[in-house]
């Protein structure tokens, strides 16, 4: 059941990203990095703190891509 919820959340985030056509490339990279980092943090740490930390780190890394 948890895997289904995680899959639905990832699909929802991916679908939401397509609606952000008016965002700059840096903003898109930040959002994608935060989403991927949040999922990775949850998978690795399986806690709220790990999820938030992964999202923060992923957003930071995403914002610095192509600079």
PEHU-V374640 format. One record per residue. N is the residue number from 1. OMEGA is omega in whole degrees, 0 to 359 (* if undefined). BURIAL is 1 if it has 16 or more other ideal C-beta (glycine too) atoms within 10 Angstrom, else 0. Layout:
[[N;OMEGA;BURIAL] [N;OMEGA;BURIAL]]
//
This chain:
[[1;180;0] [2;180;0] [3;179;0] [4;179;0] [5;179;0] [6;179;0] [7;178;0] [8;179;0] [9;179;0] [10;178;0] [11;177;0] [12;179;0] [13;179;1] [14;177;0] [15;179;0] [16;182;0] [17;180;0] [18;180;0] [19;184;0] [20;184;0] [21;181;0] [22;179;0] [23;174;0] [24;181;0] [25;179;0] [26;179;0] [27;178;0] [28;179;0] [29;179;1] [30;181;1] [31;179;1] [32;178;1] [33;179;1] [34;180;1] [35;180;1] [36;179;1] [37;178;1] [38;178;1] [39;180;1] [40;178;1] [41;179;1] [42;181;1] [43;182;0] [44;186;0] [45;179;0] [46;177;0] [47;180;0] [48;180;0] [49;179;0] [50;179;1] [51;180;1] [52;178;0] [53;178;1] [54;178;1] [55;179;1] [56;180;0] [57;178;1] [58;177;1] [59;178;1] [60;179;0] [61;179;0] [62;181;1] [63;182;1] [64;180;0] [65;179;0] [66;176;0] [67;*;0]]
//
